[in-house]
Amino acid sequence: SSQEEAIKQKDVLATEVSSLRGELQQVRDERDRQLSQVQTLSYELEKVKESRKHSSTELDSLTLKANDMEEKCSFKDNQIKALEEQLATAEKKLQVSNISAYETRTEYKGQQKFVNELQRRLADAEYKLIEEERLRKKLHNTILELKGNIRVFCRVRPLLADESCSTEGKIFSYPTSMETSGRAIDLAQNGQKHSFTFDKVFTPEASQEEVFVEISQLVQSALDGYKVCIFAYGQTWSGKTYTMMGRPGHPEEKGLIPRSLEQIFQTKQSQQPQGWKYEIIADKVFLAKFTVSDLTVVDVHSAKEVAFLLNQPANSR
């Protein structure tokens, strides 16, 4: 009987377990359904929140736009008032200008007469300036002709190291008398004295600028339209190239040629405001009565361009 009772209890318990399992499954299904609803509601809640946030942003934006429009309207009103005030001020100024227009026209006529008078006086002054420039040229070249159309200058270069130790005993001396001072040179050699006279004698201490000062008047004569020739003559190593061209790379030792060209271009530039126009034309180049062929003619417009061209043959020496 105990075994039968145990089997009955087991069946009852099995039935209860089966019933409980069914209820558990129902509870699980209900839980899953509720979880699904919770997720759906959470999603919808998030959408509602986003919608509220977007609506709030739009509301704030519309509020800002409304405030901005109110400020713009207020600003426009102020602008209109300011423009009305400016218009009133301009109308008053127009009335004043209309009143003073007649006085201005009268003053303008007086100023125009004064300007015409100044222009007439300026034309007279320019004419007198041109006449005086012509007279200056004539007097300048007359002075040079009185000094002599052919002038000879002597430039004594410093003795070289081997020359100072020479046994020939060359001694240069310059007269101190006022009559021949700066124009003569004496050479004592082997007990004999030789005297030479020139229009100007430059000692070894003379600078390139001092030499150029003496011939600058001849350059001016060339600018005035007179024919001028300047050349250096002497034996080898007597300093001809240095006198005429100078020392490359040392602007303070420029020779007669670059300094003369600088004077030509400076005079050309300074005389332009006075109506003078210089044009330098190189037709042919002659050397010892013979025409030099295969030459290139280059137009130059400044002293820098001339210096560039002069440096080319100097670098080829």
Secondary structure, DSSP 8 states (H G I E B T S, - for coil): -HHHHHHHHHHHHHHHHHHHHHHHHHHHHHHHHHHHHHHHHHHHHHHHHHHHHHHHHHHHHHHHHHHHHHHHHHHHHHHHHHHHHHHHHHHHHHHHHHHHHHHHHHHHHHHHHHHHHHHHHHHHHHHHHHHHHHHHHHHHHHHHHHH-SS--EEE-----HHHHT-TT--EEE---STTTTTTEEEEEETTEEEEEE-SEEE-TT--HHHHHHHHHHHHHHHHTT---------STTSSHHHHHHB-TT-GGGB-HHHHHHHHHHHHHHHHGGGT----------EETTEE--S-------SHHHHHHHHHHHHHT-
